[in-house]
């Protein structure tokens, strides 16, 4: 019975270790998803600003062509 108890304790310990590992991996994935989300938001903002500048340049170009 001592062997069975030791084996059971080892299984419990292994299960808890696996659970902690999964929990750690999940936390890391959540952190990476959050970082990617923030980067995506930053890039969306930069794209919007670039499109606004492009539109302004195109407007200036149209104005110049109309004057010619």
mmCIF file as Biopython writes it, N, C-alpha, C and O atoms, coordinates in Angstrom:
data_model
#
loop_
_atom_site.group_PDB
_atom_site.id
_atom_site.type_symbol
_atom_site.label_atom_id
_atom_site.label_alt_id
_atom_site.label_comp_id
_atom_site.label_asym_id
_atom_site.label_entity_id
_atom_site.label_seq_id
_atom_site.pdbx_PDB_ins_code
_atom_site.Cartn_x
_atom_site.Cartn_y
_atom_site.Cartn_z
_atom_site.occupancy
_atom_site.B_iso_or_equiv
_atom_site.auth_seq_id
_atom_site.auth_asym_id
_atom_site.pdbx_PDB_model_num
ATOM 1   N N  . UNK A ? 1  ? 0.820  -1.204 0.000   1.0 0.0 1  A 1 
ATOM 2   C CA . UNK A ? 1  ? 0.000  0.000  0.000   1.0 0.0 1  A 1 
ATOM 3   C C  . UNK A ? 1  ? 0.860  1.263  0.000   1.0 0.0 1  A 1 
ATOM 4   O O  . UNK A ? 1  ? 0.470  2.296  -0.543  1.0 0.0 1  A 1 
ATOM 5   N N  . UNK A ? 2  ? 2.005  1.161  0.603   1.0 0.0 2  A 1 
ATOM 6   C CA . UNK A ? 2  ? 2.898  2.316  0.619   1.0 0.0 2  A 1 
ATOM 7   C C  . UNK A ? 2  ? 3.312  2.685  -0.803  1.0 0.0 2  A 1 
ATOM 8   O O  . UNK A ? 2  ? 3.429  3.862  -1.145  1.0 0.0 2  A 1 
ATOM 9   N N  . UNK A ? 3  ? 3.531  1.663  -1.619  1.0 0.0 3  A 1 
ATOM 10  C CA . UNK A ? 3  ? 3.907  1.913  -3.010  1.0 0.0 3  A 1 
ATOM 11  C C  . UNK A ? 3  ? 2.759  2.570  -3.767  1.0 0.0 3  A 1 
ATOM 12  O O  . UNK A ? 3  ? 2.985  3.491  -4.552  1.0 0.0 3  A 1 
ATOM 13  N N  . UNK A ? 4  ? 1.546  2.114  -3.544  1.0 0.0 4  A 1 
ATOM 14  C CA . UNK A ? 4  ? 0.376  2.700  -4.203  1.0 0.0 4  A 1 
ATOM 15  C C  . UNK A ? 4  ? 0.177  4.142  -3.755  1.0 0.0 4  A 1 
ATOM 16  O O  . UNK A ? 4  ? -0.167 5.002  -4.565  1.0 0.0 4  A 1 
ATOM 17  N N  . UNK A ? 5  ? 0.392  4.412  -2.464  1.0 0.0 5  A 1 
ATOM 18  C CA . UNK A ? 5  ? 0.245  5.773  -1.949  1.0 0.0 5  A 1 
ATOM 19  C C  . UNK A ? 5  ? 1.309  6.683  -2.544  1.0 0.0 5  A 1 
ATOM 20  O O  . UNK A ? 5  ? 1.025  7.831  -2.884  1.0 0.0 5  A 1 
ATOM 21  N N  . UNK A ? 6  ? 2.526  6.179  -2.671  1.0 0.0 6  A 1 
ATOM 22  C CA . UNK A ? 6  ? 3.610  6.973  -3.255  1.0 0.0 6  A 1 
ATOM 23  C C  . UNK A ? 6  ? 3.315  7.252  -4.727  1.0 0.0 6  A 1 
ATOM 24  O O  . UNK A ? 6  ? 3.534  8.358  -5.220  1.0 0.0 6  A 1 
ATOM 25  N N  . UNK A ? 7  ? 2.815  6.230  -5.417  1.0 0.0 7  A 1 
ATOM 26  C CA . UNK A ? 7  ? 2.477  6.400  -6.826  1.0 0.0 7  A 1 
ATOM 27  C C  . UNK A ? 7  ? 1.354  7.436  -6.987  1.0 0.0 7  A 1 
ATOM 28  O O  . UNK A ? 7  ? 1.408  8.287  -7.874  1.0 0.0 7  A 1 
ATOM 29  N N  . UNK A ? 8  ? 0.344  7.353  -6.124  1.0 0.0 8  A 1 
ATOM 30  C CA . UNK A ? 8  ? -0.770 8.308  -6.174  1.0 0.0 8  A 1 
ATOM 31  C C  . UNK A ? 8  ? -0.272 9.723  -5.888  1.0 0.0 8  A 1 
ATOM 32  O O  . UNK A ? 8  ? -0.681 10.678 -6.549  1.0 0.0 8  A 1 
ATOM 33  N N  . UNK A ? 9  ? 0.605  9.848  -4.908  1.0 0.0 9  A 1 
ATOM 34  C CA . UNK A ? 9  ? 1.158  11.167 -4.578  1.0 0.0 9  A 1 
ATOM 35  C C  . UNK A ? 9  ? 1.957  11.709 -5.762  1.0 0.0 9  A 1 
ATOM 36  O O  . UNK A ? 9  ? 1.894  12.899 -6.072  1.0 0.0 9  A 1 
ATOM 37  N N  . UNK A ? 10 ? 2.704  10.828 -6.416  1.0 0.0 10 A 1 
ATOM 38  C CA . UNK A ? 10 ? 3.472  11.246 -7.594  1.0 0.0 10 A 1 
ATOM 39  C C  . UNK A ? 10 ? 2.566  11.698 -8.721  1.0 0.0 10 A 1 
ATOM 40  O O  . UNK A ? 10 ? 2.862  12.673 -9.411  1.0 0.0 10 A 1 
ATOM 41  N N  . UNK A ? 11 ? 1.454  10.985 -8.910  1.0 0.0 11 A 1 
ATOM 42  C CA . UNK A ? 11 ? 0.502  11.380 -9.945  1.0 0.0 11 A 1 
ATOM 43  C C  . UNK A ? 11 ? -0.124 12.731 -9.640  1.0 0.0 11 A 1 
ATOM 44  O O  . UNK A ? 11 ? -0.292 13.566 -10.529 1.0 0.0 11 A 1 
ATOM 45  N N  . UNK A ? 12 ? -0.468 12.939 -8.372  1.0 0.0 12 A 1 
ATOM 46  C CA . UNK A ? 12 ? -1.051 14.224 -7.964  1.0 0.0 12 A 1 
ATOM 47  C C  . UNK A ? 12 ? -0.049 15.348 -8.206  1.0 0.0 12 A 1 
ATOM 48  O O  . UNK A ? 12 ? -0.399 16.411 -8.720  1.0 0.0 12 A 1 
ATOM 49  N N  . UNK A ? 13 ? 1.193  15.097 -7.828  1.0 0.0 13 A 1 
ATOM 50  C CA . UNK A ? 13 ? 2.241  16.112 -8.016  1.0 0.0 13 A 1 
ATOM 51  C C  . UNK A ? 13 ? 2.451  16.403 -9.497  1.0 0.0 13 A 1 
ATOM 52  O O  . UNK A ? 13 ? 2.598  17.561 -9.886  1.0 0.0 13 A 1 
ATOM 53  N N  . UNK A ? 14 ? 2.467  15.363 -10.321 1.0 0.0 14 A 1 
ATOM 54  C CA . UNK A ? 14 ? 2.647  15.550 -11.763 1.0 0.0 14 A 1 
ATOM 55  C C  . UNK A ? 14 ? 1.468  16.323 -12.346 1.0 0.0 14 A 1 
ATOM 56  O O  . UNK A ? 14 ? 1.652  17.202 -13.188 1.0 0.0 14 A 1 
ATOM 57  N N  . UNK A ? 15 ? 0.266  15.996 -11.900 1.0 0.0 15 A 1 
ATOM 58  C CA . UNK A ? 15 ? -0.930 16.687 -12.393 1.0 0.0 15 A 1 
ATOM 59  C C  . UNK A ? 15 ? -0.890 18.166 -12.011 1.0 0.0 15 A 1 
ATOM 60  O O  . UNK A ? 15 ? -1.219 19.033 -12.820 1.0 0.0 15 A 1 
ATOM 61  N N  . UNK A ? 16 ? -0.485 18.447 -10.773 1.0 0.0 16 A 1 
ATOM 62  C CA . UNK A ? 16 ? -0.404 19.846 -10.328 1.0 0.0 16 A 1 
ATOM 63  C C  . UNK A ? 16 ? 0.673  20.600 -11.101 1.0 0.0 16 A 1 
ATOM 64  O O  . UNK A ? 16 ? 0.497  21.773 -11.430 1.0 0.0 16 A 1 
ATOM 65  N N  . UNK A ? 17 ? 1.771  19.939 -11.385 1.0 0.0 17 A 1 
ATOM 66  C CA . UNK A ? 17 ? 2.825  20.566 -12.183 1.0 0.0 17 A 1 
ATOM 67  C C  . UNK A ? 17 ? 2.355  20.864 -13.591 1.0 0.0 17 A 1 
ATOM 68  O O  . UNK A ? 17 ? 2.643  21.926 -14.143 1.0 0.0 17 A 1 
ATOM 69  N N  . UNK A ? 18 ? 1.628  19.916 -14.171 1.0 0.0 18 A 1 
ATOM 70  C CA . UNK A ? 18 ? 1.096  20.129 -15.519 1.0 0.0 18 A 1 
ATOM 71  C C  . UNK A ? 18 ? 0.088  21.259 -15.518 1.0 0.0 18 A 1 
ATOM 72  O O  . UNK A ? 18 ? 0.064  22.077 -16.437 1.0 0.0 18 A 1 
ATOM 73  N N  . UNK A ? 19 ? -0.741 21.309 -14.494 1.0 0.0 19 A 1 
ATOM 74  C CA . UNK A ? 19 ? -1.749 22.371 -14.390 1.0 0.0 19 A 1 
ATOM 75  C C  . UNK A ? 19 ? -1.069 23.735 -14.262 1.0 0.0 19 A 1 
ATOM 76  O O  . UNK A ? 19 ? -1.502 24.707 -14.882 1.0 0.0 19 A 1 
ATOM 77  N N  . UNK A ? 20 ? -0.019 23.807 -13.467 1.0 0.0 20 A 1 
ATOM 78  C CA . UNK A ? 20 ? 0.715  25.073 -13.310 1.0 0.0 20 A 1 
ATOM 79  C C  . UNK A ? 20 ? 1.369  25.478 -14.625 1.0 0.0 20 A 1 
ATOM 80  O O  . UNK A ? 20 ? 1.401  26.659 -14.970 1.0 0.0 20 A 1 
ATOM 81  N N  . UNK A ? 21 ? 1.888  24.502 -15.354 1.0 0.0 21 A 1 
ATOM 82  C CA . UNK A ? 21 ? 2.518  24.791 -16.638 1.0 0.0 21 A 1 
ATOM 83  C C  . UNK A ? 21 ? 1.500  25.332 -17.636 1.0 0.0 21 A 1 
ATOM 84  O O  . UNK A ? 21 ? 1.772  26.297 -18.350 1.0 0.0 21 A 1 
ATOM 85  N N  . UNK A ? 22 ? 0.334  24.706 -17.679 1.0 0.0 22 A 1 
ATOM 86  C CA . UNK A ? 22 ? -0.727 25.161 -18.583 1.0 0.0 22 A 1 
ATOM 87  C C  . UNK A ? 22 ? -1.169 26.564 -18.193 1.0 0.0 22 A 1 
ATOM 88  O O  . UNK A ? 22 ? -1.385 27.415 -19.056 1.0 0.0 22 A 1 
ATOM 89  N N  . UNK A ? 23 ? -1.304 26.802 -16.906 1.0 0.0 23 A 1 
ATOM 90  C CA . UNK A ? 23 ? -1.719 28.119 -16.430 1.0 0.0 23 A 1 
ATOM 91  C C  . UNK A ? 23 ? -0.694 29.182 -16.830 1.0 0.0 23 A 1 
ATOM 92  O O  . UNK A ? 23 ? -1.055 30.285 -17.240 1.0 0.0 23 A 1 
ATOM 93  N N  . UNK A ? 24 ? 0.569  28.839 -16.707 1.0 0.0 24 A 1 
ATOM 94  C CA . UNK A ? 24 ? 1.637  29.766 -17.088 1.0 0.0 24 A 1 
ATOM 95  C C  . UNK A ? 24 ? 1.605  30.039 -18.594 1.0 0.0 24 A 1 
ATOM 96  O O  . UNK A ? 24 ? 1.774  31.177 -19.033 1.0 0.0 24 A 1 
ATOM 97  N N  . UNK A ? 25 ? 1.389  28.987 -19.371 1.0 0.0 25 A 1 
ATOM 98  C CA . UNK A ? 25 ? 1.312  29.149 -20.823 1.0 0.0 25 A 1 
ATOM 99  C C  . UNK A ? 25 ? 0.111  30.000 -21.217 1.0 0.0 25 A 1 
ATOM 100 O O  . UNK A ? 25 ? 0.199  30.824 -22.127 1.0 0.0 25 A 1 
ATOM 101 N N  . UNK A ? 26 ? -1.007 29.799 -20.529 1.0 0.0 26 A 1 
ATOM 102 C CA . UNK A ? 26 ? -2.190 30.603 -20.819 1.0 0.0 26 A 1 
ATOM 103 C C  . UNK A ? 26 ? -1.947 32.071 -20.496 1.0 0.0 26 A 1 
ATOM 104 O O  . UNK A ? 26 ? -2.368 32.951 -21.246 1.0 0.0 26 A 1 
ATOM 105 N N  . UNK A ? 27 ? -1.271 32.336 -19.386 1.0 0.0 27 A 1 
ATOM 106 C CA . UNK A ? 27 ? -0.962 33.717 -19.015 1.0 0.0 27 A 1 
ATOM 107 C C  . UNK A ? 27 ? -0.057 34.355 -20.067 1.0 0.0 27 A 1 
ATOM 108 O O  . UNK A ? 27 ? -0.246 35.514 -20.437 1.0 0.0 27 A 1 
ATOM 109 N N  . UNK A ? 28 ? 0.920  33.597 -20.543 1.0 0.0 28 A 1 
ATOM 110 C CA . UNK A ? 28 ? 1.822  34.108 -21.577 1.0 0.0 28 A 1 
ATOM 111 C C  . UNK A ? 28 ? 1.055  34.379 -22.870 1.0 0.0 28 A 1 
ATOM 112 O O  . UNK A ? 28 ? 1.285  35.396 -23.525 1.0 0.0 28 A 1 
ATOM 113 N N  . UNK A ? 29 ? 0.150  33.483 -23.240 1.0 0.0 29 A 1 
ATOM 114 C CA . UNK A ? 29 ? -0.655 33.710 -24.444 1.0 0.0 29 A 1 
ATOM 115 C C  . UNK A ? 29 ? -1.538 34.941 -24.298 1.0 0.0 29 A 1 
ATOM 116 O O  . UNK A ? 29 ? -1.677 35.718 -25.242 1.0 0.0 29 A 1 
ATOM 117 N N  . UNK A ? 30 ? -2.133 35.127 -23.127 1.0 0.0 30 A 1 
ATOM 118 C CA . UNK A ? 30 ? -2.956 36.327 -22.902 1.0 0.0 30 A 1 
ATOM 119 C C  . UNK A ? 30 ? -2.113 37.585 -23.019 1.0 0.0 30 A 1 
ATOM 120 O O  . UNK A ? 30 ? -2.559 38.584 -23.583 1.0 0.0 30 A 1 
ATOM 121 N N  . UNK A ? 31 ? -0.896 37.542 -22.490 1.0 0.0 31 A 1 
ATOM 122 C CA . UNK A ? 31 ? 0.002  38.702 -22.566 1.0 0.0 31 A 1 
ATOM 123 C C  . UNK A ? 31 ? 0.353  38.994 -24.027 1.0 0.0 31 A 1 
ATOM 124 O O  . UNK A ? 31 ? 0.346  40.149 -24.453 1.0 0.0 31 A 1 
ATOM 125 N N  . UNK A ? 32 ? 0.659  37.940 -24.792 1.0 0.0 32 A 1 
ATOM 126 C CA . UNK A ? 32 ? 1.008  38.130 -26.196 1.0 0.0 32 A 1 
ATOM 127 C C  . UNK A ? 32 ? -0.175 38.647 -27.011 1.0 0.0 32 A 1 
ATOM 128 O O  . UNK A ? 32 ? -0.006 39.495 -27.887 1.0 0.0 32 A 1 
ATOM 129 N N  . UNK A ? 33 ? -1.368 38.139 -26.723 1.0 0.0 33 A 1 
ATOM 130 C CA . UNK A ? 33 ? -2.564 38.610 -27.428 1.0 0.0 33 A 1 
ATOM 131 C C  . UNK A ? 33 ? -2.799 40.078 -27.118 1.0 0.0 33 A 1 
ATOM 132 O O  . UNK A ? 33 ? -3.132 40.854 -28.014 1.0 0.0 33 A 1 
ATOM 133 N N  . UNK A ? 34 ? -2.630 40.469 -25.864 1.0 0.0 34 A 1 
ATOM 134 C CA . UNK A ? 34 ? -2.805 41.874 -25.480 1.0 0.0 34 A 1 
ATOM 135 C C  . UNK A ? 34 ? -1.791 42.752 -26.196 1.0 0.0 34 A 1 
ATOM 136 O O  . UNK A ? 34 ? -2.138 43.822 -26.695 1.0 0.0 34 A 1 
ATOM 137 N N  . UNK A ? 35 ? -0.541 42.305 -26.250 1.0 0.0 35 A 1 
ATOM 138 C CA . UNK A ? 35 ? 0.497  43.078 -26.932 1.0 0.0 35 A 1 
ATOM 139 C C  . UNK A ? 35 ? 0.186  43.202 -28.428 1.0 0.0 35 A 1 
ATOM 140 O O  . UNK A ? 35 ? 0.350  44.274 -29.009 1.0 0.0 35 A 1 
ATOM 141 N N  . UNK A ? 36 ? -0.258 42.113 -29.044 1.0 0.0 36 A 1 
ATOM 142 C CA . UNK A ? 36 ? -0.609 42.148 -30.460 1.0 0.0 36 A 1 
ATOM 143 C C  . UNK A ? 36 ? -1.803 43.073 -30.700 1.0 0.0 36 A 1 
ATOM 144 O O  . UNK A ? 36 ? -1.853 43.790 -31.700 1.0 0.0 36 A 1 
ATOM 145 N N  . UNK A ? 37 ? -2.746 43.049 -29.788 1.0 0.0 37 A 1 
ATOM 146 C CA . UNK A ? 37 ? -3.916 43.920 -29.914 1.0 0.0 37 A 1 
ATOM 147 C C  . UNK A ? 37 ? -3.507 45.391 -29.846 1.0 0.0 37 A 1 
ATOM 148 O O  . UNK A ? 37 ? -3.997 46.215 -30.619 1.0 0.0 37 A 1 
ATOM 149 N N  . UNK A ? 38 ? -2.621 45.710 -28.929 1.0 0.0 38 A 1 
ATOM 150 C CA . UNK A ? 38 ? -2.142 47.089 -28.812 1.0 0.0 38 A 1 
ATOM 151 C C  . UNK A ? 38 ? -1.367 47.505 -30.056 1.0 0.0 38 A 1 
ATOM 152 O O  . UNK A ? 38 ? -1.511 48.630 -30.535 1.0 0.0 38 A 1 
ATOM 153 N N  . UNK A ? 39 ? -0.540 46.593 -30.580 1.0 0.0 39 A 1 
ATOM 154 C CA . UNK A ? 39 ? 0.220  46.898 -31.800 1.0 0.0 39 A 1 
ATOM 155 C C  . UNK A ? 39 ? -0.729 47.094 -32.976 1.0 0.0 39 A 1 
ATOM 156 O O  . UNK A ? 39 ? -0.527 47.992 -33.794 1.0 0.0 39 A 1 
ATOM 157 N N  . UNK A ? 40 ? -1.754 46.268 -33.065 1.0 0.0 40 A 1 
ATOM 158 C CA . UNK A ? 40 ? -2.743 46.397 -34.132 1.0 0.0 40 A 1 
ATOM 159 C C  . UNK A ? 40 ? -3.448 47.750 -34.049 1.0 0.0 40 A 1 
ATOM 160 O O  . UNK A ? 40 ? -3.664 48.405 -35.069 1.0 0.0 40 A 1 
ATOM 161 N N  . UNK A ? 41 ? -3.798 48.157 -32.855 1.0 0.0 41 A 1 
ATOM 162 C CA . UNK A ? 41 ? -4.453 49.459 -32.665 1.0 0.0 41 A 1 
ATOM 163 C C  . UNK A ? 41 ? -3.531 50.599 -33.097 1.0 0.0 41 A 1 
ATOM 164 O O  . UNK A ? 41 ? -3.966 51.551 -33.744 1.0 0.0 41 A 1 
ATOM 165 N N  . UNK A ? 42 ? -2.252 50.489 -32.729 1.0 0.0 42 A 1 
ATOM 166 C CA . UNK A ? 42 ? -1.277 51.517 -33.101 1.0 0.0 42 A 1 
ATOM 167 C C  . UNK A ? 42 ? -1.132 51.586 -34.623 1.0 0.0 42 A 1 
ATOM 168 O O  . UNK A ? 42 ? -1.085 52.671 -35.202 1.0 0.0 42 A 1 
ATOM 169 N N  . UNK A ? 43 ? -1.062 50.422 -35.259 1.0 0.0 43 A 1 
ATOM 170 C CA . UNK A ? 43 ? -0.920 50.396 -36.707 1.0 0.0 43 A 1 
ATOM 171 C C  . UNK A ? 43 ? -2.172 50.926 -37.411 1.0 0.0 43 A 1 
ATOM 172 O O  . UNK A ? 43 ? -2.065 51.602 -38.434 1.0 0.0 43 A 1 
ATOM 173 N N  . UNK A ? 44 ? -3.345 50.627 -36.873 1.0 0.0 44 A 1 
ATOM 174 C CA . UNK A ? 44 ? -4.583 51.152 -37.452 1.0 0.0 44 A 1 
ATOM 175 C C  . UNK A ? 44 ? -4.587 52.680 -37.385 1.0 0.0 44 A 1 
ATOM 176 O O  . UNK A ? 44 ? -4.988 53.351 -38.336 1.0 0.0 44 A 1 
ATOM 177 N N  . UNK A ? 45 ? -4.140 53.216 -36.261 1.0 0.0 45 A 1 
ATOM 178 C CA . UNK A ? 45 ? -4.080 54.669 -36.100 1.0 0.0 45 A 1 
ATOM 179 C C  . UNK A ? 45 ? -3.085 55.273 -37.095 1.0 0.0 45 A 1 
ATOM 180 O O  . UNK A ? 45 ? -3.371 56.293 -37.722 1.0 0.0 45 A 1 
ATOM 181 N N  . UNK A ? 46 ? -1.920 54.642 -37.236 1.0 0.0 46 A 1 
ATOM 182 C CA . UNK A ? 46 ? -0.908 55.139 -38.172 1.0 0.0 46 A 1 
ATOM 183 C C  . UNK A ? 46 ? -1.439 55.086 -39.610 1.0 0.0 46 A 1 
ATOM 184 O O  . UNK A ? 46 ? -1.204 56.006 -40.392 1.0 0.0 46 A 1 
ATOM 185 N N  . UNK A ? 47 ? -2.142 54.027 -39.950 1.0 0.0 47 A 1 
ATOM 186 C CA . UNK A ? 47 ? -2.731 53.915 -41.280 1.0 0.0 47 A 1 
ATOM 187 C C  . UNK A ? 47 ? -3.751 55.019 -41.520 1.0 0.0 47 A 1 
ATOM 188 O O  . UNK A ? 47 ? -3.767 55.629 -42.590 1.0 0.0 47 A 1 
ATOM 189 N N  . UNK A ? 48 ? -4.591 55.277 -40.546 1.0 0.0 48 A 1 
ATOM 190 C CA . UNK A ? 48 ? -5.596 56.334 -40.685 1.0 0.0 48 A 1 
ATOM 191 C C  . UNK A ? 48 ? -4.922 57.692 -40.896 1.0 0.0 48 A 1 
ATOM 192 O O  . UNK A ? 48 ? -5.351 58.474 -41.744 1.0 0.0 48 A 1 
ATOM 193 N N  . UNK A ? 49 ? -3.879 57.966 -40.133 1.0 0.0 49 A 1 
ATOM 194 C CA . UNK A ? 49 ? -3.161 59.230 -40.282 1.0 0.0 49 A 1 
ATOM 195 C C  . UNK A ? 49 ? -2.512 59.331 -41.664 1.0 0.0 49 A 1 
ATOM 196 O O  . UNK A ? 49 ? -2.540 60.393 -42.285 1.0 0.0 49 A 1 
ATOM 197 N N  . UNK A ? 50 ? -1.934 58.239 -42.144 1.0 0.0 50 A 1 
ATOM 198 C CA . UNK A ? 50 ? -1.302 58.237 -43.469 1.0 0.0 50 A 1 
ATOM 199 C C  . UNK A ? 50 ? -2.340 58.467 -44.564 1.0 0.0 50 A 1 
ATOM 200 O O  . UNK A ? 50 ? -2.092 59.200 -45.521 1.0 0.0 50 A 1 
ATOM 201 N N  . UNK A ? 51 ? -3.508 57.834 -44.416 1.0 0.0 51 A 1 
ATOM 202 C CA . UNK A ? 51 ? -4.567 58.029 -45.406 1.0 0.0 51 A 1 
ATOM 203 C C  . UNK A ? 51 ? -5.069 59.470 -45.407 1.0 0.0 51 A 1 
ATOM 204 O O  . UNK A ? 51 ? -5.372 60.017 -46.467 1.0 0.0 51 A 1 
ATOM 205 N N  . UNK A ? 52 ? -5.160 60.083 -44.240 1.0 0.0 52 A 1 
ATOM 206 C CA . UNK A ? 52 ? -5.579 61.488 -44.160 1.0 0.0 52 A 1 
ATOM 207 C C  . UNK A ? 52 ? -4.555 62.394 -44.838 1.0 0.0 52 A 1 
ATOM 208 O O  . UNK A ? 52 ? -4.925 63.328 -45.549 1.0 0.0 52 A 1 
ATOM 209 N N  . UNK A ? 53 ? -3.270 62.121 -44.621 1.0 0.0 53 A 1 
ATOM 210 C CA . UNK A ? 53 ? -2.218 62.919 -45.260 1.0 0.0 53 A 1 
ATOM 211 C C  . UNK A ? 53 ? -2.239 62.730 -46.769 1.0 0.0 53 A 1 
ATOM 212 O O  . UNK A ? 53 ? -2.071 63.689 -47.521 1.0 0.0 53 A 1 
ATOM 213 N N  . UNK A ? 54 ? -2.444 61.507 -47.207 1.0 0.0 54 A 1 
ATOM 214 C CA . UNK A ? 54 ? -2.519 61.239 -48.641 1.0 0.0 54 A 1 
ATOM 215 C C  . UNK A ? 54 ? -3.691 61.985 -49.262 1.0 0.0 54 A 1 
ATOM 216 O O  . UNK A ? 54 ? -3.556 62.579 -50.332 1.0 0.0 54 A 1 
ATOM 217 N N  . UNK A ? 55 ? -4.828 61.957 -48.602 1.0 0.0 55 A 1 
ATOM 218 C CA . UNK A ? 55 ? -6.002 62.678 -49.108 1.0 0.0 55 A 1 
ATOM 219 C C  . UNK A ? 55 ? -5.720 64.177 -49.187 1.0 0.0 55 A 1 
ATOM 220 O O  . UNK A ? 55 ? -6.125 64.835 -50.145 1.0 0.0 55 A 1 
ATOM 221 N N  . UNK A ? 56 ? -5.029 64.717 -48.186 1.0 0.0 56 A 1 
ATOM 222 C CA . UNK A ? 56 ? -4.694 66.137 -48.209 1.0 0.0 56 A 1 
ATOM 223 C C  . UNK A ? 56 ? -3.760 66.450 -49.377 1.0 0.0 56 A 1 
ATOM 224 O O  . UNK A ? 56 ? -3.941 67.458 -50.059 1.0 0.0 56 A 1 
ATOM 225 N N  . UNK A ? 57 ? -2.775 65.606 -49.610 1.0 0.0 57 A 1 
ATOM 226 C CA . UNK A ? 57 ? -1.865 65.818 -50.740 1.0 0.0 57 A 1 
ATOM 227 C C  . UNK A ? 57 ? -2.598 65.732 -52.078 1.0 0.0 57 A 1 
ATOM 228 O O  . UNK A ? 57 ? -2.339 66.516 -52.990 1.0 0.0 57 A 1 
ATOM 229 N N  . UNK A ? 58 ? -3.512 64.771 -52.182 1.0 0.0 58 A 1 
ATOM 230 C CA . UNK A ? 58 ? -4.281 64.636 -53.418 1.0 0.0 58 A 1 
ATOM 231 C C  . UNK A ? 58 ? -5.160 65.867 -53.644 1.0 0.0 58 A 1 
ATOM 232 O O  . UNK A ? 58 ? -5.350 66.299 -54.781 1.0 0.0 58 A 1 
ATOM 233 N N  . UNK A ? 59 ? -5.689 66.422 -52.566 1.0 0.0 59 A 1 
ATOM 234 C CA . UNK A ? 59 ? -6.509 67.617 -52.669 1.0 0.0 59 A 1 
ATOM 235 C C  . UNK A ? 59 ? -5.667 68.797 -53.150 1.0 0.0 59 A 1 
ATOM 236 O O  . UNK A ? 59 ? -6.102 69.572 -54.002 1.0 0.0 59 A 1 
ATOM 237 N N  . UNK A ? 60 ? -4.473 68.927 -52.606 1.0 0.0 60 A 1 
ATOM 238 C CA . UNK A ? 60 ? -3.561 69.998 -53.033 1.0 0.0 60 A 1 
ATOM 239 C C  . UNK A ? 60 ? -3.218 69.825 -54.510 1.0 0.0 60 A 1 
ATOM 240 O O  . UNK A ? 60 ? -3.204 70.793 -55.269 1.0 0.0 60 A 1 
ATOM 241 N N  . UNK A ? 61 ? -2.942 68.592 -54.908 1.0 0.0 61 A 1 
ATOM 242 C CA . UNK A ? 61 ? -2.607 68.322 -56.309 1.0 0.0 61 A 1 
ATOM 243 C C  . UNK A ? 61 ? -3.775 68.684 -57.235 1.0 0.0 61 A 1 
ATOM 244 O O  . UNK A ? 61 ? -3.557 69.254 -58.304 1.0 0.0 61 A 1 
ATOM 245 N N  . UNK A ? 62 ? -4.997 68.364 -56.838 1.0 0.0 62 A 1 
ATOM 246 C CA . UNK A ? 62 ? -6.168 68.710 -57.650 1.0 0.0 62 A 1 
ATOM 247 C C  . UNK A ? 62 ? -6.306 70.229 -57.787 1.0 0.0 62 A 1 
ATOM 248 O O  . UNK A ? 62 ? -6.620 70.751 -58.857 1.0 0.0 62 A 1 
ATOM 249 N N  . UNK A ? 63 ? -6.061 70.918 -56.672 1.0 0.0 63 A 1 
ATOM 250 C CA . UNK A ? 63 ? -6.159 72.375 -56.676 1.0 0.0 63 A 1 
ATOM 251 C C  . UNK A ? 63 ? -5.121 72.971 -57.634 1.0 0.0 63 A 1 
ATOM 252 O O  . UNK A ? 63 ? -5.427 73.892 -58.392 1.0 0.0 63 A 1 
ATOM 253 N N  . UNK A ? 64 ? -3.901 72.442 -57.596 1.0 0.0 64 A 1 
ATOM 254 C CA . UNK A ? 64 ? -2.848 72.940 -58.475 1.0 0.0 64 A 1 
ATOM 255 C C  . UNK A ? 64 ? -3.209 72.707 -59.941 1.0 0.0 64 A 1 
ATOM 256 O O  . UNK A ? 64 ? -3.021 73.591 -60.778 1.0 0.0 64 A 1 
ATOM 257 N N  . UNK A ? 65 ? -3.724 71.527 -60.249 1.0 0.0 65 A 1 
ATOM 258 C CA . UNK A ? 65 ? -4.104 71.205 -61.626 1.0 0.0 65 A 1 
ATOM 259 C C  . UNK A ? 65 ? -5.244 72.101 -62.107 1.0 0.0 65 A 1 
ATOM 260 O O  . UNK A ? 65 ? -5.268 72.503 -63.270 1.0 0.0 65 A 1 
ATOM 261 N N  . UNK A ? 66 ? -6.179 72.414 -61.225 1.0 0.0 66 A 1 
ATOM 262 C CA . UNK A ? 66 ? -7.294 73.282 -61.604 1.0 0.0 66 A 1 
ATOM 263 C C  . UNK A ? 66 ? -6.810 74.686 -61.915 1.0 0.0 66 A 1 
ATOM 264 O O  . UNK A ? 66 ? -7.395 75.365 -62.759 1.0 0.0 66 A 1 
ATOM 265 N N  . UNK A ? 67 ? -5.773 75.126 -61.262 1.0 0.0 67 A 1 
ATOM 266 C CA . UNK A ? 67 ? -5.244 76.485 -61.487 1.0 0.0 67 A 1 
ATOM 267 C C  . UNK A ? 67 ? -4.447 76.574 -62.784 1.0 0.0 67 A 1 
ATOM 268 O O  . UNK A ? 67 ? -4.285 77.660 -63.339 1.0 0.0 67 A 1 
ATOM 269 N N  . UNK A ? 68 ? -3.961 75.464 -63.259 1.0 0.0 68 A 1 
ATOM 270 C CA . UNK A ? 68 ? -3.099 75.486 -64.466 1.0 0.0 68 A 1 
ATOM 271 C C  . UNK A ? 68 ? -3.878 75.684 -65.721 1.0 0.0 68 A 1 
ATOM 272 O O  . UNK A ? 68 ? -3.299 75.724 -66.807 1.0 0.0 68 A 1 
#
